[in-house]
Amino acid sequence: MSKVRLTLKHAGGSTHEIDIIIHPEWAPLGAERFMQLVDAKYFDNCPLYRNIPDFIVQWGIPANPAEWTKWGANKIKDDPVKHSNTLGTLSFATSGPDARGSQIFINLNDNTSQLDAQGFSPFAELADPATAFPALAKCAQVQGVDQVSAKEEGAAYFAKFPSLSVWVSAAKI
């Protein structure tokens, strides 16, 4: 079991540290990819561009488009769902079977009935949901983020959305 600390910065300047516990026994391929992304500093300055209250908050399109090509477009196979998408778990977003790359979401609710049957396999959980959820609740809800443009343009595209929160850094602890 590994732990990762994500440092979240909101548009207003406040920062929060959010620790997560990686569970390779839940989803070994997903856990391994996540740790590779952390080691590559992929999530540094990565915007949280999708916030659906009481459902998920999502990120995983980096500032540098070349990093998207290297990691995001390089898909891994699915893990079977061994642990449900309960409140505070993390899973990879996907565009279909065996299409997990680099986009991650945190379940802001118990999404078991919606996501388990679709094959979303959690690989981690928040270490302290009581402190993480208030910080995540401050993430901006922004309409109109186009993922295709974001992947092509990176930071230049996300500059159009100054209210987005970002992961300043992600590191093993």
C-alpha positions as CSV (number, residue, x, y, z in Angstrom):
1,M,0.0,0.0,0.0
2,S,1.3,3.4,-1.0
3,K,0.2,6.9,-0.2
4,V,0.3,10.0,-2.4
5,R,-0.2,13.6,-1.3
6,L,-1.9,15.9,-3.8
7,T,-1.6,19.6,-3.2
8,L,-4.7,21.5,-4.4
9,K,-4.8,25.2,-5.2
10,H,-8.0,27.1,-5.8
11,A,-8.3,30.2,-8.0
12,G,-8.4,32.4,-4.9
13,G,-5.0,31.1,-3.8
14,S,-6.0,28.8,-0.9
15,T,-4.2,25.5,-0.9
16,H,-5.1,22.1,0.7
17,E,-3.2,18.9,1.0
18,I,-5.2,15.8,0.2
19,D,-3.7,12.4,0.9
20,I,-4.8,9.2,-0.9
21,I,-4.2,5.6,-0.2
22,I,-3.4,3.4,-3.2
23,H,-4.9,-0.1,-3.2
24,P,-3.1,-2.3,-5.8
25,E,-5.2,-5.2,-4.6
26,W,-8.3,-3.5,-5.9
27,A,-7.0,-2.6,-9.4
28,P,-3.3,-3.5,-10.0
29,L,-3.0,-2.0,-13.5
30,G,-4.8,1.2,-12.5
31,A,-2.7,1.5,-9.3
32,E,0.5,1.0,-11.2
33,R,-0.4,3.5,-13.9
34,F,-1.4,6.1,-11.3
35,M,2.0,5.7,-9.6
36,Q,3.8,6.0,-12.9
37,L,1.9,9.3,-13.5
38,V,2.9,10.6,-10.1
39,D,6.5,9.6,-10.6
40,A,6.5,11.4,-14.0
41,K,5.0,14.6,-12.3
42,Y,2.2,14.3,-14.8
43,F,-0.4,15.8,-12.4
44,D,1.7,18.8,-11.5
45,N,-0.3,22.0,-12.4
46,C,-3.1,19.8,-13.7
47,P,-6.5,21.5,-13.6
48,L,-9.6,19.8,-12.1
49,Y,-11.8,20.6,-15.1
50,R,-14.9,18.6,-14.4
51,N,-16.9,19.0,-11.2
52,I,-20.3,17.5,-11.0
53,P,-21.7,18.1,-7.5
54,D,-22.7,14.9,-5.6
55,F,-21.1,12.8,-8.4
56,I,-17.4,13.3,-9.3
57,V,-14.6,15.7,-9.7
58,Q,-12.2,14.9,-12.6
59,W,-8.7,15.8,-13.9
60,G,-5.9,14.3,-16.0
61,I,-5.3,16.5,-18.9
62,P,-1.8,18.0,-18.3
63,A,-0.3,21.4,-19.1
64,N,2.0,20.0,-21.7
65,P,0.3,18.4,-24.8
66,A,3.3,16.1,-25.3
67,E,2.7,14.5,-21.9
68,W,-0.9,13.9,-22.9
69,T,0.3,12.0,-26.0
70,K,2.8,10.0,-24.0
71,W,0.5,9.0,-21.1
72,G,-3.1,10.0,-21.8
73,A,-3.3,8.5,-25.3
74,N,-1.3,5.4,-24.2
75,K,-4.2,3.3,-22.9
76,I,-4.1,0.5,-20.4
77,K,-6.3,-2.6,-20.1
78,D,-9.2,-2.6,-17.7
79,D,-9.0,-4.1,-14.2
80,P,-12.1,-6.1,-13.1
81,V,-14.2,-4.2,-10.5
82,K,-13.1,-5.7,-7.1
83,H,-14.1,-2.7,-5.0
84,S,-17.1,-0.5,-5.6
85,N,-17.2,3.2,-6.5
86,T,-18.1,4.3,-3.0
87,L,-17.8,7.8,-1.5
88,G,-14.1,8.9,-1.6
89,T,-12.7,6.3,-4.0
90,L,-10.7,7.2,-7.1
91,S,-11.1,5.6,-10.5
92,F,-9.8,6.2,-14.0
93,A,-12.2,7.8,-16.5
94,T,-12.5,5.8,-19.7
95,S,-13.9,6.1,-23.2
96,G,-14.7,2.4,-23.5
97,P,-13.2,-1.0,-22.9
98,D,-9.5,-1.0,-22.2
99,A,-9.3,2.7,-22.7
100,R,-7.9,4.0,-19.4
101,G,-5.1,6.6,-19.9
102,S,-4.6,9.4,-17.4
103,Q,-7.9,11.0,-16.5
104,I,-8.9,10.3,-12.9
105,F,-12.0,11.1,-10.8
106,I,-12.9,11.1,-7.2
107,N,-16.4,9.8,-6.3
108,L,-18.2,12.5,-4.4
109,N,-21.0,10.1,-3.6
110,D,-21.7,6.4,-3.5
111,N,-21.8,5.8,-7.2
112,T,-21.8,2.0,-7.0
113,S,-25.1,1.6,-8.8
114,Q,-24.0,3.9,-11.7
115,L,-20.3,3.0,-12.2
116,D,-19.5,-0.5,-11.1
117,A,-21.5,-2.2,-13.9
118,Q,-19.9,0.1,-16.4
119,G,-16.4,-1.3,-15.4
120,F,-15.0,1.7,-13.5
121,S,-12.5,0.0,-11.2
122,P,-11.4,2.0,-8.1
123,F,-7.7,1.9,-7.3
124,A,-7.4,4.3,-4.4
125,E,-9.3,6.1,-1.7
126,L,-9.1,9.4,0.2
127,A,-7.1,9.0,3.4
128,D,-9.2,11.6,5.3
129,P,-12.5,12.3,3.5
130,A,-13.6,14.7,6.3
131,T,-10.9,17.2,5.4
132,A,-10.7,16.4,1.7
133,F,-14.4,16.9,0.8
134,P,-14.6,20.5,2.0
135,A,-11.5,21.3,-0.1
136,L,-12.9,19.5,-3.2
137,A,-16.3,21.2,-2.8
138,K,-14.5,24.5,-3.4
139,C,-13.4,23.4,-6.9
140,A,-15.1,25.6,-9.6
141,Q,-17.9,24.2,-11.7
142,V,-17.0,25.4,-15.2
143,Q,-19.1,24.9,-18.3
144,G,-17.7,24.5,-21.8
145,V,-14.4,22.8,-21.2
146,D,-13.6,21.0,-24.5
147,Q,-11.4,18.0,-23.7
148,V,-10.2,17.7,-27.3
149,S,-8.9,21.3,-27.4
150,A,-7.5,20.9,-23.9
151,K,-5.5,17.8,-25.0
152,E,-4.2,19.7,-28.0
153,E,-3.3,23.0,-26.3
154,G,-2.7,22.1,-22.7
155,A,-2.0,25.1,-20.4
156,A,-2.8,27.6,-23.2
157,Y,-6.3,26.2,-23.4
158,F,-6.9,26.0,-19.6
159,A,-5.8,29.7,-19.3
160,K,-9.3,30.5,-20.6
161,F,-10.7,29.1,-17.4
162,P,-9.0,31.0,-14.6
163,S,-11.4,29.8,-11.9
164,L,-10.3,26.2,-12.2
165,S,-8.6,24.6,-9.3
166,V,-5.3,22.8,-10.0
167,W,-3.2,20.1,-8.4
168,V,0.0,22.0,-7.8
169,S,1.8,18.7,-7.2
170,A,1.5,15.0,-6.5
171,A,4.1,13.1,-4.6
172,K,4.6,9.9,-2.7
173,I,4.6,10.2,1.0
